[in-house]
Amino acid sequence: MPPIPDSVMSPVANENHLV
């Protein structure tokens, strides 16, 4: 699980990753 700054920048991406 490499660091994904994009997910931190985009709250929507973070939710998608969690789901």
N, C-alpha and C positions, 0 to 999 in steps of 0.2 A: 504493500500500500504506500506508494510514493507520495510526497507532499503535493497537494493540488491547490495552488494559490487561486486558480480560477474559481474553485468552489467557494473559497473564502470571500472572493470579490463578488461572486454572484450568489445571493441567498437562495435563489430558485434552484441553482445547480446543486447546492448543498442538500436541499429537500429531495431532489430527484435521486441523489446518491444514497440517501438514507432509505428511501422506499425500495 
